[in-house]
Amino acid sequence: MKNKKLILTLLIIVFILTGFLVYTNFCPQELKIGHLTDIHIWAEKDDNGQPTNPERLLYDAINQINNIKNFNITIITGDVADTPNVELFSHVVSIFNNLKKPWYFALGNHDRNLGIQIPREPLLEVLKEKNHNGMPHTRYYSFQPKKGYTFIALDGSDYGIDDEQIAYLSAVLDLTPKDVIVIFLHTPLVPPVDSMFSHAAWNADKVVSVLKAHSQPIMVLAGHYHATKIIQDGNILYVASPSLRYAQEFRIIDIKNYKNKVVFDFDYKETTIKELISNPKERFSGEKSDEIVTITMEKQNK
């Protein structure tokens, strides 16, 4: 009788362990995010007292995001206002609260540093007042929206990433060797298109060297170029997303974090307001694979 109970107990343990192994290998930790950038709203109202076209595009994007099943968070990488102005910035930021799920923000150069320069502090105060989902109200920060994921926001509004931020980035990466990392900032670290003048972060090489010193899966989200491009360099994905104002499009990214790999499913959403679609679109076009594509990355730290 005792032997039968022992065998039954062992079988139950084996069943539980087998189920756990199957779950961790075939049932990933999934995170679905949206990426909005370069909205460039130039005024609270147009000359007729109506919302500007970029604002209409923003409301449409928010409506689309709110209707996506199993959606988690929206990342916004700056240039939401076309010119540095605290009141205009506050107006635009208020619109983001129509998102049903949390949103997180990184400053762009148009928000505070274009022709004229305004301090960061009033803009950070606006974010503190308007954002109600626990976003840290500092120019750079990190958070973990779900187990196995770490997000890092950097401030590239001065066209570069200062040493203080680089040290912070390195420290967070050191502490999260097994997480999927999503870094987001306005100014790209790798130019998404060839051009006579680079608009990447002026000291991007220093930041990239920090990333290359780490082996966990890393995705870097940026805007600024109004371009559509995905560049893979080993365990790092550099993702440039189009301007909502000029391309009338934005990204949805579904990340599946398995035990031994990470799968990034990129989707592309166009505005449903057909009369606002410009033809040809004012953007640098990548290949179709820069818009809708699945990229699988094997983990090195398993």
C-alpha positions in Angstrom: 0.0 0.0 0.0 2.8 2.4 0.9 4.6 1.6 -2.3 1.5 2.4 -4.3 1.2 5.8 -2.6 4.9 6.5 -3.2 4.5 5.6 -6.9 1.4 7.8 -7.2 3.2 10.7 -5.5 6.2 10.3 -7.9 3.9 10.2 -10.9 2.2 13.4 -9.8 5.5 15.2 -9.3 6.7 14.0 -12.8 3.4 15.2 -14.3 3.7 18.6 -12.7 7.4 19.1 -13.7 6.6 18.0 -17.3 3.8 20.5 -17.5 6.0 23.2 -16.1 8.7 22.5 -18.7 6.2 22.4 -21.5 4.7 25.7 -20.4 8.0 27.5 -20.1 9.1 26.3 -23.5 5.9 26.7 -25.5 3.8 29.3 -23.6 5.7 32.6 -23.7 5.4 35.8 -21.6 3.7 38.0 -24.2 3.7 41.8 -24.4 1.9 43.8 -27.1 3.0 47.4 -27.5 2.3 50.4 -29.7 4.9 52.9 -30.9 3.8 56.5 -31.7 6.3 59.1 -32.7 6.7 62.5 -34.4 3.1 63.7 -34.3 4.1 67.3 -34.7 0.9 69.1 -33.7 1.5 72.8 -34.4 -1.5 74.4 -32.7 -4.4 73.6 -30.4 -6.8 74.6 -33.2 -6.5 75.3 -36.9 -7.6 78.6 -38.5 -11.2 77.5 -38.5 -11.2 76.6 -34.8 -11.1 72.9 -35.5 -8.6 70.3 -34.4 -5.5 70.2 -36.6 -5.0 67.3 -39.0 -2.2 65.8 -36.8 -4.5 65.9 -33.8 -7.2 64.1 -35.8 -4.5 61.5 -36.8 -3.6 61.0 -33.1 -7.2 60.5 -32.0 -7.6 57.9 -34.8 -4.4 56.1 -33.8 -5.6 56.0 -30.1 -9.0 54.6 -31.2 -7.3 51.9 -33.2 -5.0 51.0 -30.3 -7.9 50.9 -27.8 -9.6 48.3 -30.0 -6.6 45.9 -30.1 -7.1 42.8 -28.1 -4.6 41.9 -25.3 -2.8 45.2 -25.7 -0.5 46.3 -23.0 1.3 49.7 -23.3 2.0 52.5 -25.8 5.5 54.0 -26.2 5.7 57.6 -27.4 9.1 58.8 -28.6 8.7 62.6 -28.7 8.2 65.4 -31.1 4.5 65.5 -30.2 4.5 69.3 -30.4 5.9 70.9 -33.6 7.6 73.8 -31.7 8.8 74.2 -28.1 5.8 75.5 -26.2 4.7 74.3 -22.7 1.0 75.0 -23.3 1.0 73.2 -26.6 2.9 70.3 -25.1 0.4 70.1 -22.3 -2.5 70.1 -24.8 -1.0 67.2 -26.7 -0.1 65.2 -23.7 -3.6 65.5 -22.3 -4.8 63.6 -25.4 -2.7 60.5 -24.5 -5.0 59.9 -21.5 -7.6 58.7 -24.0 -5.5 55.6 -24.2 -7.1 52.8 -22.2 -3.8 51.2 -21.3 -0.6 52.8 -19.8 1.6 55.1 -22.0 5.2 56.1 -21.5 7.1 59.0 -23.0 10.6 60.1 -24.1 11.3 63.8 -25.0 12.0 64.8 -28.6 14.0 67.8 -29.9 10.9 69.6 -31.2 9.3 69.4 -27.8 12.0 71.6 -26.2 15.0 72.3 -28.4 14.4 73.6 -31.9 15.5 77.1 -32.7 14.5 78.2 -29.2 15.2 76.0 -26.2 13.0 75.6 -23.2 14.0 73.8 -19.9 13.0 70.2 -19.4 11.5 70.9 -16.0 8.2 72.4 -17.1 7.7 69.6 -19.6 8.4 67.0 -16.9 5.9 68.8 -14.6 3.3 68.5 -17.4 4.0 64.7 -17.6 3.8 64.4 -13.8 0.4 66.2 -13.9 -1.1 64.4 -16.9 0.3 60.9 -16.8 -1.5 58.7 -14.3 -0.1 55.2 -14.9 3.0 55.4 -12.7 5.5 56.6 -15.3 8.6 58.1 -13.5 8.6 61.8 -14.1 12.3 62.1 -14.8 14.1 62.6 -18.1 15.3 59.0 -18.2 14.0 56.0 -16.3 13.2 52.3 -16.4 10.3 50.1 -15.6 9.2 46.4 -15.8 5.7 46.1 -17.3 5.7 42.4 -16.9 8.1 39.7 -15.7 10.9 39.1 -18.1 10.8 42.6 -19.6 12.7 45.8 -18.8 12.0 49.1 -20.6 14.5 52.0 -20.5 13.6 55.5 -21.6 16.4 57.9 -22.6 16.3 61.6 -23.2 17.8 62.4 -26.7 16.2 65.9 -26.9 19.7 67.4 -27.0 20.6 65.2 -30.0 22.7 63.0 -27.9 22.8 60.8 -24.7 25.0 62.3 -21.9 27.4 60.3 -19.8 25.0 60.2 -16.8 22.4 58.4 -18.9 24.9 56.1 -20.4 26.1 55.0 -17.0 22.4 54.5 -15.9 21.8 52.4 -19.1 24.8 50.2 -18.4 23.8 49.7 -14.8 20.2 48.6 -15.7 21.5 46.2 -18.3 23.9 44.7 -15.8 21.0 44.0 -13.4 18.7 42.4 -16.0 20.8 39.8 -17.9 17.9 37.5 -18.6 15.2 40.1 -19.5 14.0 41.2 -22.9 15.2 44.9 -23.1 13.2 47.6 -24.9 15.0 51.0 -25.0 13.1 54.0 -26.4 14.3 57.4 -27.2 13.7 60.1 -29.9 17.0 60.2 -31.7 18.2 56.9 -33.3 21.4 55.3 -32.4 21.8 53.9 -35.9 20.7 56.0 -39.0 17.7 54.2 -40.6 18.6 55.7 -44.0 21.7 56.9 -45.8 21.8 60.7 -46.1 24.4 63.5 -46.5 23.8 64.6 -42.9 23.4 62.2 -40.0 20.6 62.9 -37.6 21.5 60.0 -35.3 22.5 60.8 -31.7 25.8 62.6 -31.9 27.5 60.2 -29.5 25.6 57.1 -30.6 28.8 55.1 -30.8 29.3 55.3 -27.0 25.7 54.1 -26.4 26.0 51.3 -29.0 29.2 50.1 -27.4 27.3 49.7 -24.1 24.6 47.7 -25.8 27.1 45.4 -27.5 28.7 44.6 -24.2 25.5 42.9 -23.2 24.0 39.7 -24.6 20.3 39.8 -23.7 17.8 40.5 -26.5 17.5 44.3 -27.0 15.1 46.3 -29.1 15.7 50.1 -29.6 12.7 52.2 -30.6 13.3 55.6 -32.1 11.7 58.3 -34.4 13.2 61.6 -35.6 14.0 60.5 -39.1 10.3 59.9 -40.0 11.7 56.7 -41.5 10.6 53.1 -41.6 13.4 50.7 -41.0 14.4 47.7 -38.9 18.1 46.9 -38.6 19.4 43.8 -36.8 22.9 43.6 -35.4 23.3 40.3 -33.5 21.1 40.5 -30.3 20.1 44.1 -31.0 17.2 45.4 -33.1 17.2 49.0 -34.1 13.6 50.0 -35.0 12.8 53.4 -36.6 9.1 54.2 -36.9 7.4 56.6 -39.2 6.0 60.0 -38.3 2.3 59.8 -37.5 1.8 63.3 -39.1 3.8 62.8 -42.3 3.3 59.1 -42.9 -0.1 58.7 -41.2 1.1 55.3 -39.8 2.3 53.8 -36.6 3.6 50.4 -35.3 2.2 47.6 -33.2 4.8 45.1 -31.9 3.9 41.8 -30.3 6.8 40.3 -28.3 6.7 36.7 -27.3 9.3 35.8 -24.7 10.1 32.1 -24.6 12.7 30.3 -22.5 15.2 30.0 -25.3 14.1 32.6 -27.8 12.2 35.9 -28.4 9.8 36.4 -31.3 9.1 40.0 -32.4 6.0 40.4 -34.6 5.9 43.8 -36.3 2.6 45.1 -37.7 1.9 48.4 -39.4 -1.3 50.5 -38.9 -2.5 53.2 -41.3 -5.0 55.9 -40.4 -8.6 55.2 -41.1 -9.2 58.8 -42.1 -8.7 58.3 -45.8 -8.8 62.0 -46.8 -5.7 62.6 -44.6 -3.6 60.0 -46.4 -1.0 61.9 -48.5 0.1 60.4 -51.8 3.0 59.9 -52.1 3.5 59.6 -48.4 6.1 62.0 -47.0 8.4 59.5 -45.5 11.6 57.5 -46.2 10.2 54.1 -47.2 12.0 50.9 -46.2 11.2 47.5 -47.6 8.0 45.7 -46.9 10.0 43.7 -44.4 10.5 47.0 -42.5 6.8 47.2 -41.9 5.3 43.8 -41.4 7.7 41.1 -40.4 8.5 38.4 -37.8 12.0 38.3 -36.3 13.1 35.4 -34.1 16.1 36.0 -31.8 17.8 33.1 -30.0 18.7 33.8 -26.4 22.3 33.7 -25.3 21.6 33.9 -21.6 19.1 31.0 -21.3 
